[in-house]
Amino acid sequence: MKKTYKINNFVTFKIIKLIDSNSNYLGIFKLNDCLSRLKKINLDLIEISKINGISICKFDNYNKFLYLEYKKHRKLKNNKNKEKIKEVKFRLFTFYNDCDNKFKYIKNFLLKGLKVKITLNIKGREFLKIDIIKENVNNLINKISSLGFLTNKPNYFLKSIFLYFIPKNVKIKT
């Protein structure tokens, strides 16, 4: 992600909301006043955004600012990949011993703090047995509700029903 910023004389608006290098709001200034002050202390005026004819600018060394933005972007990119979802698949007529083994896996995943996606695949004429489908989904939800929270409502009118569970010990981000 390469974003270009306007600096110093390339800032478009004449009125500026100024922010220092520590992201503290300093006030509203004229462009010429800011440029003359920053030239004396050898820093750059960096335009971050524009709102209603006013530029929001930050004063800092431009190369240092770009490096910090790059580090912030890399950190966000690395954190995004750490969230893992484990998937367990069921069929409508899965035998009880197979279900018990799959529940053990789900229990281990939730205790490790991972999210779990449960997929109930429905093929062919199995779709006509909606009562059995609802009974199986409710059975799955009841067995796993002691370990985790269900984050979505099941949609019974699709060929695959998806249930997402998060562990109970993890805080939900709002």
ZAFI-726823 format. One record per residue: residue in one letter; chain; x, y, z of N, C-alpha, C in turn. Coordinates in steps of 0.1 Angstrom, whole numbers, plus 2048, in hexadecimal, padded with zeros to 3 digits. Layout:
['A' 'A' [X Y Z] [X Y Z] [X Y Z]]
...
//
This chain:
['M' 'A' [808 7F4 800] [800 800 800] [809 80C 800]]
['K' 'A' [809 813 7F5] [811 81F 7F4] [807 82B 7F3]]
['K' 'A' [807 834 7FD] [7FF 83F 7FC] [808 84C 7FB]]
['T' 'A' [804 855 7F3] [80C 861 7F1] [806 86C 7F9]]
['Y' 'A' [80E 874 7FF] [80A 87F 807] [80F 88C 801]]
['K' 'A' [807 897 802] [80C 8A4 7FE] [814 8AA 809]]
['I' 'A' [820 8B0 806] [828 8B6 810] [82B 8C4 80D]]
['N' 'A' [82E 8CC 817] [833 8DA 817] [82B 8E2 80D]]
['N' 'A' [830 8E7 802] [82A 8F1 7F9] [81F 8EA 7F1]]
['F' 'A' [81E 8DD 7F1] [814 8D6 7E9] [807 8D4 7F0]]
['V' 'A' [806 8D9 7FC] [7F9 8D8 804] [7F0 8E2 7FD]]
['T' 'A' [7E3 8DE 7FA] [7DA 8E5 7F2] [7D3 8F0 7F9]]
['F' 'A' [7CE 8EE 805] [7C5 8F8 80C] [7CD 902 814]]
['K' 'A' [7C8 90D 816] [7CF 918 81D] [7CD 917 82C]]
['I' 'A' [7C3 910 831] [7C0 90F 83F] [7C3 901 843]]
['I' 'A' [7CA 8FF 84E] [7CF 8F2 852] [7CC 8EF 861]]
['K' 'A' [7C7 8E3 863] [7C6 8DD 871] [7D3 8D6 873]]
['L' 'A' [7DB 8DA 87D] [7E8 8D5 87F] [7E9 8CB 88A]]
['I' 'A' [7F0 8C0 887] [7F2 8B5 891] [802 8B4 892]]
['D' 'A' [807 8B2 89E] [815 8B0 8A0] [819 8A2 89E]]
['S' 'A' [826 89E 89F] [82B 891 89C] [825 886 8A5]]
['N' 'A' [820 88A 8B1] [81A 881 8BB] [80B 880 8BA]]
['S' 'A' [806 885 8AF] [7F7 885 8AC] [7EF 88D 8B6]]
['N' 'A' [7F5 898 8BB] [7ED 8A1 8C3] [7E9 8AD 8BB]]
['Y' 'A' [7DC 8B1 8BD] [7D6 8BC 8B5] [7DB 8C9 8BA]]
['L' 'A' [7E0 8D1 8B1] [7E6 8DE 8B5] [7DD 8EA 8B2]]
['G' 'A' [7D5 8E9 8A8] [7CC 8F4 8A4] [7CB 8F7 896]]
['I' 'A' [7C4 902 892] [7C2 905 884] [7CC 911 881]]
['F' 'A' [7D3 90F 876] [7DD 919 872] [7DC 91C 863]]
['K' 'A' [7E3 927 85F] [7E4 92A 850] [7F0 923 84B]]
['L' 'A' [7EF 91F 83E] [7FA 917 838] [807 91E 838]]
['N' 'A' [808 92B 835] [814 933 834] [81B 933 842]]
['D' 'A' [813 935 84C] [819 936 85A] [820 928 85D]]
['C' 'A' [819 91E 85A] [81E 910 85D] [82B 90D 856]]
['L' 'A' [82B 911 849] [836 90E 841] [843 916 845]]
['S' 'A' [841 922 849] [84C 92A 84E] [852 925 85B]]
['R' 'A' [849 921 864] [84D 91B 871] [854 90E 86F]]
['L' 'A' [84F 905 867] [855 8F8 865] [862 8F9 85E]]
['K' 'A' [863 903 855] [870 904 84E] [87B 907 858]]
['K' 'A' [878 90F 862] [882 913 86C] [887 907 874]]
['I' 'A' [87D 8FE 877] [881 8F2 880] [884 8E6 877]]
['N' 'A' [884 8E7 86A] [888 8DD 861] [87F 8D0 861]]
['L' 'A' [872 8D3 861] [868 8C8 860] [85F 8CA 854]]
['D' 'A' [858 8BF 851] [84F 8C0 845] [841 8C0 849]]
['L' 'A' [838 8C7 841] [82A 8C8 843] [824 8BD 83A]]
['I' 'A' [81D 8B3 840] [818 8A8 839] [809 8A8 839]]
['E' 'A' [802 8A9 82D] [7F4 8A9 82D] [7EE 89A 82E]]
['I' 'A' [7E7 898 839] [7E1 88B 83B] [7D4 889 834]]
['S' 'A' [7CB 893 836] [7BE 892 830] [7B8 8A0 82E]]
['K' 'A' [7AD 8A0 826] [7A6 8AD 824] [797 8AB 828]]
['I' 'A' [792 8B6 82F] [784 8B6 833] [77F 8C4 832]]
['N' 'A' [775 8C5 82A] [76D 8D2 828] [776 8DE 826]]
['G' 'A' [780 8DD 81D] [788 8E9 81A] [793 8EB 824]]
['I' 'A' [795 8E2 82D] [7A0 8E3 837] [7A9 8D7 836]]
['S' 'A' [7B6 8D9 836] [7BF 8CE 835] [7C3 8CA 843]]
['I' 'A' [7C3 8BD 846] [7C8 8B8 853] [7D7 8B4 850]]
['C' 'A' [7E0 8BB 857] [7EE 8B9 854] [7F5 8B5 861]]
['K' 'A' [801 8AE 85F] [809 8AA 86A] [817 8AF 867]]
['F' 'A' [81E 8B4 871] [82C 8B8 86F] [835 8AE 874]]
['D' 'A' [83F 8A9 86C] [848 89F 870] [852 89E 864]]
['N' 'A' [85D 896 866] [866 893 85C] [85F 88A 852]]
['Y' 'A' [85F 88D 845] [857 885 83C] [85B 877 83B]]
['N' 'A' [868 875 83A] [86D 867 839] [86A 85F 845]]
['K' 'A' [86B 865 851] [868 85E 85D] [859 85B 85D]]
['F' 'A' [851 864 859] [842 862 858] [83F 856 84F]]
['L' 'A' [845 855 843] [843 84A 83A] [847 83D 840]]
['Y' 'A' [852 83D 847] [857 831 84D] [84D 82C 858]]
['L' 'A' [848 835 860] [83E 831 86B] [831 82C 865]]
['E' 'A' [82D 832 85A] [821 82E 853] [823 81F 84D]]
['Y' 'A' [82F 81D 848] [832 810 843] [832 805 84E]]
['K' 'A' [838 809 859] [838 800 865] [82A 7FD 869]]
['K' 'A' [822 807 86A] [814 805 86E] [80C 7FC 865]]
['H' 'A' [80E 7FE 858] [808 7F6 84E] [80C 7E7 84F]]
['R' 'A' [819 7E5 851] [81F 7D7 852] [819 7D0 85F]]
['K' 'A' [818 7D8 869] [812 7D2 876] [804 7CE 874]]
['L' 'A' [7FC 7D6 86D] [7EE 7D3 86B] [7ED 7C7 862]]
['K' 'A' [7F6 7C6 858] [7F5 7BB 84E] [7F9 7AE 855]]
['N' 'A' [803 7AE 85E] [807 7A2 866] [7FC 79E 86F]]
['N' 'A' [7F5 7A7 876] [7EB 7A3 87F] [7DE 79E 879]]
['K' 'A' [7DC 7A2 86C] [7D0 79D 865] [7D1 78E 862]]
['N' 'A' [7DD 789 860] [7DF 77B 85C] [7DF 772 869]]
['K' 'A' [7E0 777 875] [7E0 76F 881] [7D3 769 885]]
['E' 'A' [7C8 76F 880] [7BB 76B 884] [7B7 75F 87C]]
['K' 'A' [7B6 753 882] [7B3 747 87A] [7A6 741 87E]]
['I' 'A' [7A0 73B 873] [793 735 875] [795 726 871]]
['K' 'A' [791 71D 87A] [791 70F 877] [784 70A 873]]
['E' 'A' [783 702 869] [777 6FD 863] [775 6EF 866]]
['V' 'A' [768 6EB 86A] [765 6DD 86C] [758 6DB 864]]
['K' 'A' [758 6D0 85C] [74D 6CE 853] [745 6C2 857]]
['F' 'A' [737 6C3 856] [72E 6B9 85A] [725 6B6 84E]]
['R' 'A' [720 6AA 84D] [715 6A7 844] [708 6A5 84C]]
['L' 'A' [6FD 6A5 845] [6F0 6A3 84C] [6EF 696 854]]
['F' 'A' [6F4 68C 84E] [6F3 67F 855] [701 67A 859]]
['T' 'A' [708 682 861] [715 67E 866] [713 675 872]]
['F' 'A' [71B 66A 873] [719 660 87E] [71D 667 88B]]
['Y' 'A' [718 661 896] [71A 667 8A4] [729 667 8A8]]
['N' 'A' [730 65B 8A5] [73E 65B 8A9] [746 665 8A1]]
['D' 'A' [743 667 894] [74A 672 88D] [747 67F 892]]
['C' 'A' [73B 682 896] [737 68F 89C] [73F 691 8A9]]
['D' 'A' [740 687 8B2] [747 688 8BE] [756 68C 8BC]]
['N' 'A' [75C 685 8B1] [76A 689 8AE] [76B 697 8A9]]
['K' 'A' [762 69C 8A1] [762 6A9 89C] [75F 6B3 8A8]]
['F' 'A' [757 6B0 8B1] [755 6B8 8BD] [761 6BA 8C5]]
['K' 'A' [769 6AF 8C6] [776 6B0 8CD] [77F 6BA 8C7]]
['Y' 'A' [780 6BA 8B9] [788 6C4 8B2] [783 6D2 8B4]]
['I' 'A' [776 6D4 8B4] [770 6E1 8B6] [773 6E6 8C4]]
['K' 'A' [772 6DD 8CE] [775 6E1 8DC] [784 6E5 8DD]]
['N' 'A' [78D 6DD 8D7] [79B 6E1 8D7] [79E 6EF 8D1]]
['F' 'A' [797 6F1 8C5] [799 6FE 8BE] [794 709 8C7]]
['L' 'A' [788 708 8CC] [783 713 8D5] [78B 715 8E1]]
['L' 'A' [790 70B 8E7] [798 70C 8F3] [7A6 713 8F0]]
['K' 'A' [7AA 711 8E4] [7B7 718 8E0] [7B4 727 8DC]]
['G' 'A' [7A8 72B 8DB] [7A5 739 8D8] [7A3 73B 8C9]]
['L' 'A' [7A1 731 8C2] [79E 733 8B3] [790 733 8B0]]
['K' 'A' [78C 73A 8A5] [77F 73A 8A0] [77C 72D 899]]
['V' 'A' [76F 729 899] [76C 71C 892] [760 71F 889]]
['K' 'A' [761 71A 87D] [757 71A 873] [752 70C 871]]
['I' 'A' [745 70A 874] [73F 6FD 872] [736 6FE 865]]
['T' 'A' [739 6F4 85C] [731 6F4 850] [729 6E7 84F]]
['L' 'A' [71C 6E9 84D] [713 6DD 84C] [70F 6DD 83D]]
['N' 'A' [715 6D3 836] [712 6D2 827] [706 6C9 825]]
['I' 'A' [6FD 6CE 81C] [6F0 6C7 819] [6F1 6C4 80A]]
['K' 'A' [6EF 6B7 807] [6EF 6B4 7F9] [6E2 6AD 7F4]]
['G' 'A' [6DF 6B1 7E8] [6D3 6AA 7E1] [6C6 6AC 7E9]]
['R' 'A' [6C0 6A0 7EB] [6B2 6A0 7F1] [6B3 6A2 800]]
['E' 'A' [6BF 6A2 806] [6C0 6A5 814] [6BA 6B3 818]]
['F' 'A' [6BA 6BC 80E] [6B5 6C9 810] [6A6 6C9 813]]
['L' 'A' [69F 6BF 80F] [690 6BE 812] [68D 6BA 820]]
['K' 'A' [697 6B6 828] [695 6B1 836] [699 6BD 83F]]
['I' 'A' [692 6C8 83F] [695 6D4 846] [694 6D2 855]]
['D' 'A' [68B 6C9 85A] [689 6C6 868] [696 6C0 86E]]
['I' 'A' [69C 6B6 866] [6A8 6B0 86B] [6B4 6B9 86A]]
['I' 'A' [6B4 6C2 860] [6BE 6CC 85F] [6BE 6D5 86B]]
['K' 'A' [6B2 6DB 86F] [6B1 6E4 87A] [6B4 6DD 887]]
['E' 'A' [6B1 6D0 889] [6B4 6C8 895] [6C3 6C7 896]]
['N' 'A' [6CA 6C4 88B] [6D8 6C2 88B] [6E0 6CF 88E]]
['V' 'A' [6DB 6DA 888] [6E1 6E7 88B] [6E0 6EB 899]]
['N' 'A' [6D3 6E9 89F] [6D1 6EC 8AD] [6D9 6E3 8B6]]
['N' 'A' [6DB 6D7 8B2] [6E3 6CE 8BA] [6F2 6D2 8BA]]
['L' 'A' [6F7 6D6 8AF] [705 6DC 8AE] [706 6E8 8B7]]
['I' 'A' [6FD 6F1 8B6] [6FD 6FE 8BD] [6FD 6FB 8CC]]
['N' 'A' [6F4 6F2 8D1] [6F3 6EF 8DF] [700 6E8 8E4]]
['K' 'A' [706 6E0 8DD] [712 6D9 8E1] [71E 6E3 8E2]]
['I' 'A' [71F 6EC 8D9] [72B 6F5 8D9] [728 702 8E1]]
['S' 'A' [71C 705 8E4] [719 712 8EB] [720 713 8F9]]
['S' 'A' [724 708 8FF] [72B 709 90C] [739 70D 90A]]
['L' 'A' [73E 70B 8FE] [74D 70F 8FB] [74E 71C 8F4]]
['G' 'A' [744 720 8EC] [746 72C 8E4] [739 733 8E1]]
['F' 'A' [73A 73F 8DB] [72E 747 8D7] [72B 745 8C8]]
['L' 'A' [71F 743 8C5] [71B 743 8B7] [71A 751 8B2]]
['T' 'A' [721 755 8A7] [721 763 8A2] [717 766 897]]
['N' 'A' [711 75B 891] [707 75E 886] [6FB 755 888]]
['K' 'A' [6F1 758 881] [6E5 74F 881] [6E6 746 875]]
['P' 'A' [6E2 73A 877] [6E3 730 86C] [6D8 733 861]]
['N' 'A' [6DC 732 855] [6D2 734 84A] [6CF 727 844]]
['Y' 'A' [6C3 722 847] [6BF 714 843] [6BB 713 835]]
['F' 'A' [6BC 71D 82D] [6B7 71C 81F] [6C3 71B 815]]
['L' 'A' [6CF 718 81A] [6DA 717 811] [6DF 708 811]]
['K' 'A' [6E7 704 807] [6EC 6F7 806] [6F6 6F4 811]]
['S' 'A' [6FD 6FF 816] [707 6FD 821] [703 707 82C]]
['I' 'A' [702 702 838] [6FF 70A 843] [70C 70D 84B]]
['F' 'A' [70E 71A 84D] [71B 71E 854] [718 723 862]]
['L' 'A' [720 71E 86C] [71F 723 879] [72D 727 87E]]
['Y' 'A' [72E 733 883] [73B 739 887] [73A 73A 896]]
['F' 'A' [744 734 89D] [745 735 8AB] [752 73B 8AF]]
['I' 'A' [752 744 8BA] [75E 749 8BF] [75F 745 8CE]]
['P' 'A' [76B 743 8D3] [76C 73E 8E1] [766 748 8EB]]
['K' 'A' [762 743 8F6] [75C 74B 901] [766 754 908]]
['N' 'A' [772 750 908] [77C 757 910] [782 763 908]]
['V' 'A' [77E 765 8FB] [784 76F 8F3] [77A 77B 8F3]]
['K' 'A' [77F 787 8F5] [776 793 8F5] [772 796 8E6]]
['I' 'A' [766 79A 8E5] [761 79E 8D7] [764 7AD 8D5]]
['K' 'A' [76A 7AF 8C9] [76E 7BD 8C6] [762 7C4 8BF]]
['T' 'A' [75E 7D0 8C4] [753 7D7 8BF] [757 7E3 8B7]]
//
